[in-house]
Amino acid sequence: TSVDKGGHKHFMAKEIAEQPSVLANSLGYYIKDGQVELPDGGIDFASIDRLTMVACGTAFYACLTAKYWFEQIARMPVEIDVASEFRYREPPISKGTAALFVSQSGETADTLAALRYCEGKADKILSVVNVPESSIARESDLALPILAGAEIGVASTKAFTCQLTVLAILAVKAAQDRGHMDAAQAAEALEKIKSVPALMNQALSLGERTNDVSKLLAEARDILFLGRGPMYALAHEGALKLKEISYIHAEAYASGELKHGPIALVDKHVPVIVMAPRDALFDKTISNMQEVMARGGKVLLITDKQGAKEAGDGVWETILMPEVDPFVAPILYAIPAQLIAYHTAVAKGTDVDQPRNLAKSVTVE
Ligand code: G6P
């Protein structure tokens, strides 16, 4: 079946707008009566000691986000790597390891090779894919579909938030299997995930605001993204999205690492985008933000109303997000990251859906 832009100027805009409804599909598929239900016999994380997650590009940042979830709520040791490194470093895979591969297309050559490396070594091979008939899905013991529907824009958007959603659900299942959550606590965590589509609709209404800010960002040569915890992963995804389609040089740093080098880059020409939902590390992130401002940096703060109040004066621009539980904040904060990249690219007049030098699916090494 052919896919059209549904009245949007670009596939990317359509795919950003679609997220609340496609996410609801994944939620309906995996959550039944307040409990996680996996297809094909699922997996029992009680018999798994550690998780190795491997992917490329945006899918890798979904793994980086999920590492925080699996470690925090399921107390599960997690190793992550980009597939092109993983496959050649020949990592020892000990008994009790589940290997999990995340891929929109299910055909990325390096990710597939990494999966094949784990065959016969890992106890269980899992994949989180958008294309259920893909090579990666077929070669996994358990393939978990993200149900995002066809993604046409080269820069991944709805596949990313659907990957995050499936991984968050999987982390809840792992927490429950490993005795770190009882059924009621799992149901409560799943309710938080189920609250995301409605919050996303609110965040999507920030389109105009991000459009205004993006006109300013389009003038920049370099842009930094900062975050802590799972927001560090989102900072990476925001920087990747921006460089992919606007061709502006963008880098992500862990907020606390700023003082160890990158702060030397800060001056009044470098916008610094701070992703700061009010989570356990909010105060620390804000103090790093103040270090940037003290050096004349232009801060674009993404937080909620109370967060903006606590951050005080002197911020260059603010994007006000809905209040959200910290557990699911990474899924919601993907929206402003995507909107900023999209509007900045549009302001610069680049080819949003087909950025230069990039391919939707990289099936050669
Ligand atoms: C390409 C795409 C990216 C994508 C990456 C991994 O580089 O341009 O958007 O994140 O491949 O693709 P996959 O299909 O494995 O998720």
Boltz pocket constraint, residues with backbone or C-beta under 6 A from the ligand:
constraints:
  - pocket:
      binder: B
      contacts: [[A, 56], [A, 57], [A, 58], [A, 59], [A, 102], [A, 103], [A, 104], [A, 105], [A, 106], [A, 107], [A, 108], [A, 111], [A, 154], [A, 155], [A, 156], [A, 358], [A, 359], [A, 360], [A, 361], [A, 362]]
      max_distance: 6.0
